[in-house]
Amino acid sequence: MQINDPQKYTRDTRHWLNRRFDLFDAENVYVPNQAVYGFSAEAFRLEEYARMFSIIRLLNLLPFDSVLDVGCADGYLPALIRHLFGSAVFGTDISDRALRRGQDLFDVYGTAADAHRLPFSDKSMDICVCSEVLEHVVNPSAVIAEMQRIARKAVVLSTPRAANEKQKQHHFDTLDKNEPHAHIHFFTDHDIHKLCGHPGVYRGARTRLVNALFDRLAWTDTSTLNQRMAYYEFTMKTVNPGPAYQQAMYRMLIDKYSAPGGWKQRLLSQNAIARLLVADAWLAGKHPGLALDHLVVIPLQNTRFLHHGRRAVKDILTALLGGYRAELLRRHSV
């Protein structure tokens, strides 16, 4: 998708994200970008677990002592990496309010910056991680080049995957022009190989099969209704979307969870989700064509994968599925 005025796009994106990361619900509790307050079996959270487990599982096989998360949002991923691996972590995001939330929630510190021009020295971090960012930026190749400049050992990135050119074109044909922070890129396998080059190790994340199962079996309880409603109302107020976008958001956030969890809650327990996440990561790694996300490692300076993971898979799953969480952040405390 062509951006006619990149500077205006960047300003508008920063403004919208600052409002989003300053969102509190009717009870004055911060509405986070990810499931930072504990376990959630909502469909969009389960998708995040699948993507994040694949990223952490991959990092588990890399040597590092420092990580920069480019597009860190409110700090959950770098905080989780620090918790699991004991490494120094830093964040950068175009939104200064996002960085403030990372400090409030997790004591993760960073700097507000445009990902095309990052204020970090050459080879100053072992690893740069960039998850769900490239699809939003004006020039993805420039952002990757910046991360390669900063990282000593590897760049790890994930971004949504277009199965083919037809799906890619359909995405742009149906994209709501009023949507802020939209996916202005949608990468096919050919696109991502062209972006990341020959040294990249290409894997997938979040398979269609497990994602469809999560969508069918997702459940929630009424305790998150205020959070979901706050985000839905915020989106409707700030986006001015068309009918199709409105309906999709309402179904995703509100209508899908209007009935009690019941049998779904019994079937899709945390243990069941953990087993599905392991199966999903294995399947996506072996058969990237089934994946909904690209997951790529660009090794630098002859960095090699470790023969054994630094942490047990069980420890990673425990932390991811609610074992590592933040306290509720209330408006009066920030």
BATOR-293826 format. One record per residue: residue number from 1; z, y, x of N, C-alpha, C in turn. Coordinates in steps of 0.05 Angstrom, whole numbers. Each point is the difference from the previous one (the first is absolute). Layout:
# BATOR-293826
    i     n_z     n_y     n_x    ca_z    ca_y    ca_x     c_z     c_y     c_x
  NUM       Z       Y       X       Z       Y       X       Z       Y       X
...
This chain:
# BATOR-293826
    i     n_z     n_y     n_x    ca_z    ca_y    ca_x     c_z     c_y     c_x
    1       0     -24      17       0      24     -17       0      25      18
    2     -19      18      -5      -2      24      16      20      21      -9
    3      15      11      19      18      22      -5     -13      26      10
    4      -6      17     -19     -15      25       7      17      20      15
    5      25       1      -6      18      19      14      25     -14      10
    6      -2     -12      24      23     -16      11      26      15       1
    7      -1      26       7      25      15       2      14       3     -27
    8     -16       6     -21      11       2     -27      11     -27      -9
    9     -15     -21       6       9     -27      -8      27      -6      13
   10       3       7      26      25      -5      14      23      16     -12
   11      -6      26      -5      21      17     -12       9     -11     -28
   12     -20      -7     -16       6     -10     -27      16     -26       1
   13      -8     -18      19      14     -25       3      29       4       9
   14       4      18      19      27       6       9      17      11     -22
   15     -11      18     -16      15      13     -22       8     -21     -21
   16     -19     -18      -7       6     -20     -20      21     -20      10
   17      -3      -8      25      20     -19      11      27      12       3
   18       2      26       7      26      13       1      14       0     -27
   19     -16       4     -21      12      -1     -27       8     -29      -7
   20     -17     -19       8       6     -28      -6      26      -9      14
   21       4       8      25      24      -9      15      24      18      -6
   22      -3      17     -19      23      16     -10       5      -8     -29
   23      -7     -24      -8       2      -9     -28      27     -15      -5
   24      14      10     -20      25     -13      -8      -2      -6     -30
   25      14     -21      -9      -2      -8     -28      20      15     -17
   26       3      -8     -25      17      14     -19      29      -2       8
   27       8     -19      16      27      -3       9       4      12      28
   28     -19      16       9       0      13      26       1     -19      24
   29     -13     -23      -4      -3     -20      22     -29       2      11
   30      -2       1      26     -27       2      12     -17     -24      -7
   31     -25       6      -6     -20     -21      -7     -15      -7      26
   32       6     -22      13     -12      -6      26     -28     -10      -2
   33     -13       0      23     -27     -10       2      -1     -30       0
   34      21     -13      11       1     -29       1      27     -10     -11
   35       4     -26       0      24     -12     -12      23       3      19
   36       8      24       6      21       5      21      28      -6     -11
   37       4       0     -26      27      -4     -11       7     -30      -4
   38     -18     -18       7       6     -28      -4     -23     -15     -13
   39       5     -25      -6     -21     -18     -10     -13      10     -26
   40     -26      -3      -2     -15       6     -25     -21     -20      -4
   41      -4     -10     -25     -21     -19      -6     -21      13     -17
   42      -3      27       1     -22      14     -13     -25      -6      15
   43     -23      -1     -14     -25      -9      12      -8      17      24
   44       3      27      -2      -9      16      22      19      -2      24
   45      25      -7      -5      19      -5      22      -6     -27      14
   46      -7     -20     -16      -7     -26      11     -25       2      18
   47     -19      17      -8     -23       4      17       8      13      27
   48      19      19      -2      10      13      25      14     -21      18
   49      16     -18     -12      13     -21      15     -21     -17      15
   50     -21      -7     -14     -21     -18      12     -13      14      24
   51      -6      25      -3     -13      15      22      20       4      23
   52      24       8      -7      20       6      21       8     -26      15
   53       2     -22     -14       8     -25      13     -22      -7      21
   54     -25       3      -7     -22      -6      18       2      18      25
   55       6      25      -4       2      19      23      24      -8      18
   56      23      -5     -12      24      -6      15      -4     -27      15
   57     -12     -19     -14      -5     -26      12     -18       2      24
   58     -19      19      -1     -17       4      23      15      14      23
   59      15      21      -7      17      14      20      19     -19      13
   60       9     -20     -14      19     -20      11     -12     -15      24
   61     -26       1       3     -13     -14      22     -10      19      22
   62       9      25      -1      -8      20      20      24      10      16
   63      -3       5      25      22      12      16       0      30      -2
   64      23      11      -7       2      30      -2      29       8      -1
   65       5      25       9      26      12      -1       0      27     -15
   66     -24      10      -6      -3      25     -15     -24      -1     -19
   67       4      12     -23     -21       0     -21      -3      27     -12
   68     -25       9      -4      -6      24     -15     -14      -8     -25
   69      11       7     -24     -12      -6     -25     -16      25      -9
   70     -26      -2      -1     -17      23      -7      -5      -1     -30
   71      11      19     -14      -1       0     -29      24     -16     -11
   72      24       8      10      24     -16      -4      13       4     -28
   73     -10      19     -16      11       5     -26      30       5       2
   74      16     -14     -17      29       5       1      16     -19      19
   75     -15     -12      19      14     -12      22       7     -29      -1
   76      -8     -15     -22      10     -27      -3     -11     -19      22
   77     -26       1       5     -11     -18      20      12       4      28
   78       1      24      11      12       3      26      30      -8       0
   79      14       5     -22      28      -8      -1       3     -30       0
   80     -18     -14     -14       1     -29      -1      -7     -11      28
   81     -19      11      13      -7      -9      28      24       4      18
   82      13      22      -1      24       5      16      22     -20      -6
   83       4      -5     -26      21     -19      -9      -5     -28      11
   84     -26      -9       0      -6     -27       7      -3      -4      31
   85     -11      20      13      -7      -3      28      16      17      20
   86      17      18     -11      16      17      17     -15      20      17
   87     -25       6      -8     -17      18      15       5      29      -8
   88      -7      18      18      -1      29      -7     -23       5     -19
   89       4      15     -22     -21       5     -19      -2      30      -5
   90     -24       9      -5      -6      28      -6     -21       0     -22
   91       1      21     -16     -19       2     -22     -16      26       2
   92     -23       0     -11     -15      25      -4     -15      -2     -27
   93      -1      22     -14     -12       1     -26     -10      29      -4
   94     -21       2     -17     -10      27      -6      20      15     -17
   95      18     -14     -14      20      12     -17      27       3      14
   96       9      25       3      27       4      12      22      -9     -19
   97      -5       0     -26      20     -10     -19       3     -31       3
   98     -21     -14       6       2     -29       4      18      -5      24
   99      -4      15      21      17      -3      24      29       6      -6
  100       5      20     -16      27       6      -8      13     -24     -15
  101     -15     -12     -17      10     -24     -14       6     -23      19
  102     -18      -3      20       6     -21      20      26       5      15
  103       6      25       5      26       6      13      23      -5     -20
  104      -3       9     -25      21      -3     -20       6     -30      -5
  105     -21     -16      -2       4     -28      -8       7     -18      24
  106     -13       4      23       2     -20      21       6      12      28
  107       4      26       2       3      12      26     -24      -5      18
  108     -24      -1     -12     -25      -2      15     -10      29       4
  109      -5       7      25      -9      27       6     -29       0       9
  110     -13      23      -4     -27       2       8     -10      29      -2
  111     -26       3      -1     -11      27      -1     -23       1     -20
  112      -2      22     -14     -22       4     -19     -25       7      15
  113     -22     -14      -5     -25       5      15     -23     -12     -15
  114     -24      11       5     -25     -11      -9      -7     -24      19
  115      -6     -23     -12      -4     -24      16     -24       2      18
  116     -18      20      -5     -23       4      18       8      13      27
  117      24      13       0       9      14      24      30      -4       2
  118       8     -21      13      29      -7       0      13      11      25
  119      24      12      -3      14      13      22      16     -19      17
  120     -13     -20      11      14     -20      17     -17      -3      26
  121      14      -5      22     -13      -2      25     -16     -26       2
  122     -18      -1      19     -16     -24       5      19     -23       9
  123      -5     -23     -12      15     -24       7      30       4      -1
  124       9      13     -21      29       6      -4      14     -19     -18
  125     -14     -18     -14      12     -20     -17     -13     -27       6
  126      16     -21      -3     -11     -27       4     -21      -6     -22
  127       8       5     -25     -18      -8     -22      -1      23     -20
  128     -24       5     -11      -4      17     -23      -7     -17     -24
  129      15       4     -21      -5     -14     -26     -11      20     -20
  130     -20      -8     -15     -12      18     -20      -7     -17     -25
  131      16       1     -20      -4     -16     -24      -7      17     -24
  132     -22      -6     -13      -9      14     -24      -3      30       4
  133     -14       7      22      -4      28       6     -30       6       4
  134     -14     -18      14     -28       6       7     -18       5     -24
  135       7     -12     -23     -16       5     -24       2      28     -11
  136      21      15      10       5      27     -10     -10      22      18
  137      -5      -6      25      -5      21      20     -30       7       1
  138      -6      24       9     -28      10       2     -16     -16      20
  139      12      -5      23     -15     -13      22      16     -24      11
  140      -3     -24     -11      16     -23       9      -4      -6      30
  141     -25       3      10      -4      -7      28      15      18      19
  142       3      26      -8      16      19      16      29      -8       0
  143      10      -9     -23      29      -8      -2       5     -25      17
  144     -18     -19       0       2     -24      16       0       8      30
  145     -18      18       7      -2       9      28      26      13       9
  146      13      15     -18      25      13       7      22     -21       5
  147       1     -21     -17      20     -21       4      -5     -16      25
  148     -26      -4       7      -6     -14      25       8      17      24
  149      -1      26      -3       8      18      22      30      -2       4
  150      15      -2     -21      30       1       1      12     -27       7
  151     -12     -22      -9      12     -26       3      -5     -12      27
  152      20     -14      11      -3     -14      25      -9     -28      -4
  153       9     -13     -21      -5     -29      -3     -18      -8     -23
  154       2      13     -23     -16      -8     -22       1      21     -23
  155     -22      -1     -16      -1      15     -25      -1     -21     -22
  156      17       3     -20       0     -19     -23      -5      17     -25
  157     -21      -8     -16      -6      15     -23      -7     -18     -24
  158       5      10     -24      -9     -13     -24     -12      21     -19
  159     -19     -10     -16     -14      18     -19     -13     -18     -20
  160      -4      10     -25     -13     -17     -21     -28      -9       9
  161      -6     -24      -9     -26     -13       8     -19      -2     -24
  162     -24       9       5     -22      -3     -20     -13     -27       6
  163      -3     -17     -20     -11     -27       5     -30       2       7
  164     -13      20     -10     -29       4       5      -8      28      -7
  165     -26       7       5      -9      27      -5       0       6     -30
  166      -4     -20     -17       0       5     -29      27       9      -9
  167      22     -13       9      27       8      -7       6      27      11
  168      -9       6      24       5      26      12     -13      22     -17
  169     -25      -5      -8     -14      21     -16      13       4     -27
  170       9     -22     -12      14       2     -26      25      16       2
  171      14      -3      22      24      16       5      -6      30      -1
  172     -21       8      14      -6      29       1     -13       9     -26
  173     -14     -17     -14     -12       7     -26      21       6     -21
  174      23     -14       2      21       2     -20      24      16       9
  175      -1      11      24      22      16      11       5      25     -17
  176      25       4      -9       7      24     -15       0      24      19
  177     -17      19      -4      -3      23      18      25      17       1
  178      17      -2     -20      25      16      -1      23     -14      15
  179      -4     -24       9      22     -15      13       5      11      28
  180      25      10       4       6       9      28       7     -24      17
  181      -3       3      26       7     -21      18     -14     -26      -8
  182     -26       3      -7     -16     -23      -9     -10     -16      24
  183     -10     -23      -6     -13     -17      21     -29      11       4
  184      -3      17      19     -26      12       5     -17     -18      18
  185      12     -21      10     -15     -21      15       8     -27     -11
  186     -19     -19       1       5     -27      -8     -16     -18      18
  187      13     -14      18     -14     -12      23      -7     -30      -6
  188     -26      -6       4      -9     -27       1       7     -12      27
  189      -5     -27       3       5     -12      26     -17      13      22
  190     -25       6      -7     -18      13      19      11      27       8
  191      10      15     -19      11      27       5      23      -1      19
  192      19     -19      -5      24       0      16      -5     -10      28
  193     -19     -19       3      -8      -9      27     -13      23      16
  194     -16      16     -14     -13      23      13      21      21       8
  195      20       3     -16      21      20       6      18      -9      24
  196       8     -25       0      20     -10      19     -12     -12      25
  197     -25      -9      -1     -13      -9      24       5     -29       7
  198     -11      -9      22       0     -28       8      28     -10       7
  199      17      16      13      26     -11       8      19      -7     -23
  200      -6      10     -24      18      -3     -23       3     -29      -8
  201      25      -7      -8       6     -26     -11       1       4     -30
  202     -18     -12     -15      -3       5     -29      13     -21     -17
  203      19       8     -16      13     -18     -18       0      13     -28
  204       9     -15     -19       2      11     -27      29       2      -8
  205       5      14     -22      26       1     -12      -3       1     -30
  206      19     -12     -14       1       2     -30     -25     -12     -13
  207       1     -27      -3     -24     -14     -11      -3       5     -30
  208     -24      -4      -9      -6       3     -29      16     -20     -17
  209       3     -24      11      13     -21     -16      29       6      -5
  210      15       6      21      29       6      -3       4      26     -15
  211     -18      20       5       2      25     -13      -3      -3     -31
  212     -19     -17      -8      -4      -5     -29      25     -14     -12
  213      12     -18      15      24     -14      -9      23      20      -3
  214       3      18      20      21      20      -2      -4      18     -25
  215     -25       7      -5      -6      17     -22       8     -13     -27
  216      -5     -26      -2       6     -15     -24      31      -3      -4
  217      14      -5      22      28      -8      -2      20      22       5
  218     -10      24       7      18      23       6      19       6     -23
  219      24       8       7      20       7     -20      17      22      11
  220      15      13     -18      19      20       8      22       2     -21
  221      20      16       5      20       4     -20       1      30      -6
  222      16       7     -19       1      28      -9      11      20      20
  223      13     -11      21      13      18      20     -20      18      15
  224     -25      -9       1     -20      16      15     -17      17     -19
  225       6       0     -26     -17      15     -18      -1      30       6
  226      23      12       6       0      29       7     -17       6      24
  227       0     -18      20     -16       4      24     -30      -2      -7
  228      -7     -20     -15     -28      -4      -7     -10      23     -18
  229      16       7     -19      -8      22     -18      -3      26      15
  230      18       6      18      -2      24      16     -26       2      15
  231      -8     -23      13     -25       1      15     -24       2     -18
  232       1     -14     -23     -22       2     -19      -4      29     -10
  233      22      13      -8      -2      27     -10      -8      20      22
  234      10      -5      24      -9      17      23     -30      -2       4
  235     -10     -25       0     -28      -4       4     -17      13     -21
  236       8      -3     -25     -15      12     -22       0      31       2
  237      22      11       9       3      29       2     -16      11      24
  238      -2     -14      21     -12      11      25     -29      -9       4
  239      -9     -19     -14     -27     -11       5     -20       9     -21
  240       8       3     -25     -19       6     -22     -22     -22      -1
  241       8     -25      -3     -19     -22       3     -16      -4     -26
  242     -22     -16       3     -15      -9     -23      14     -22     -14
  243     -10      -8     -24      13     -20     -17       3     -27      14
  244     -20      -9      16       2     -26      13      23       0      20
  245       3      21      15      22       2      20      27       1     -14
  246       2      15     -22      25       2     -15       8     -28     -10
  247     -19     -14     -11       6     -26     -11       9     -20      22
  248     -14       1      22       7     -18      22      28       5      11
  249       6      26       3      27       7      10      22      -8     -20
  250      -5       5     -26      20      -7     -20       5     -30      -1
  251     -22     -15       2       3     -30       0      16      -8      25
  252      -7      11      23      12      -9      25      30       7       1
  253       8      23     -11      27      10       4      18      -5     -24
  254     -11       1     -24      17       0     -24      -5     -25     -18
  255     -24      -1     -11      -6     -20     -21       3     -29      10
  256      -7      -5      25       1     -27      11      28     -11      -1
  257      20      17       0      28      -9       1      16       7     -25
  258     -14       2     -22      14       7     -25      16     -23     -12
  259      -7     -25       8      15     -24      -9      18     -10      22
  260      23     -13      -8      18     -11      20     -13     -20      19
  261      11      -3      24     -12     -18      19      -1     -29      -9
  262      22      -9     -12       1     -27     -12      -8     -22      20
  263     -19     -16      -9      -8     -23      16     -13       8      27
  264     -13      24       0     -11      10      25      21       4      21
  265      23      11      -9      22       6      18      11     -26      12
  266       1     -21     -16      10     -25      10     -20     -14      18
  267     -26       3      -6     -21     -13      16      -5      15      27
  268      -1      27      -2      -7      15      24      26      11      13
  269      16     -18      10      25       8      14      -7      10      28
  270      20      11      13      -4       9      28      -9     -23      18
  271      12     -24      -4      -8     -23      17     -29      -7      -5
  272      -9       1     -25     -28      -6      -7     -18      21      12
  273       7      25      -2     -16      22      12      -2      -4      30
  274      22      -7      13      -1      -4      29     -20     -22       8
  275       1     -22     -15     -19     -22       6     -29       9      -5
  276      -4      15     -21     -27      10      -6     -10      20      22
  277      18      16      10      -7      19      21      -9     -15      26
  278      14     -21       7      -7     -16      23     -28     -12      -4
  279      -4     -12     -24     -26     -12      -6     -22      21       0
  280       6      23     -11     -20      21      -2      -8      10      28
  281      19       5      18      -6       9      27     -16     -21      16
  282       7     -25      -3     -15     -21      13     -28      -1     -10
  283      -4       1     -26     -27      -2     -12     -17      24       8
  284      12      24      -1     -15      24       7      -8       0      29
  285      17     -10      18      -6      -2      28     -22     -20       6
  286       0     -22     -14     -20     -21       4     -27       6     -14
  287       2      13     -22     -24       6     -16      -1      29      -8
  288      -6      18      18       0      29      -6     -18       8     -24
  289     -20     -17      -6     -17       6     -22      14       0     -27
  290      24     -13      -1      15       0     -25      19      24      -2
  291       1      16      21      20      21       2      -8      25     -15
  292      20      14     -10      -4      26     -13       4      23      20
  293      12      -6      23       5      20      20     -11     -10      27
  294     -10      19      16      -5      -6      28      26       2      15
  295       4     -17      20      22       2      18     -11      -4      28
  296       2      21      17     -14      -1      26      20       7      22
  297      -2     -14      22      14       7      25     -21       7      21
  298       3      24      11     -17       8      23      18      -2      25
  299      -3     -21      16      17      -3      23      -9      19      23
  300      19      10      15      -6      18      22      12     -10      25
  301     -13       6      23      11      -8      26       6     -30       2
  302     -18     -16     -10       3     -30       2      26     -10     -14
  303       9      14     -20      23     -10     -15      -6     -27     -13
  304      18     -19       2      -4     -26     -12      21      -6     -21
  305      -7     -17     -19      19      -8     -20      20     -19      13
  306      25       2     -10      21     -18       9      -4     -28     -12
  307       9     -20      14      -2     -28     -10      19      -5     -23
  308      23      13       0      20      -4     -21       8      27     -10
  309       7       1     -26       9      24     -13      27      10      11
  310       4      26       0      25      11      10      22      -4     -21
  311      -6      -2     -25      20      -5     -21     -10     -23     -17
  312      19     -15     -12      -6     -21     -18     -13      11     -25
  313     -19     -14     -11     -13       9     -25      20       4     -22
  314      20     -17      -1      21       2     -21      14      27       2
  315       6       9      25      13      26       3     -17      23      -9
  316     -26      -2       5     -19      21      -9      -1       1     -30
  317      -2     -23     -13      -1      -1     -29      26      10     -13
  318      22      -7      12      26       9     -11       2      30       1
  319      -8      12      22       1      29       3     -20      14     -20
  320     -24     -11      -1     -21      12     -17       7      -2     -30
  321      11     -22      -9       6      -4     -28      28      10      -8
  322       7      23      10      24      13     -10      24      -2      19
  323      -2     -16      21      22      -3      18       5      25      17
  324     -21      15       4       2      26      13      -8      22     -20
  325      19      17      -6      -5      20     -21      14      26       6
  326      -8      20     -15      13      26       3      19       5     -24
  327      20      17       4      17       8     -22     -16      19     -19
  328       7       0     -25     -14      19     -19       3      28      11
  329     -23      14       0       0      28      10      -1      18     -24
  330      21      16      -3       2      18     -23      -6      29       8
  331      -9      15     -19      -9      27       6      22      17      13
  332      25      -2      -9      21      17      10       7      -6      29
  333     -10     -24      11       8      -7      27     -21       8      20
  334     -22      12      -9     -22       7      19      -2      30       2
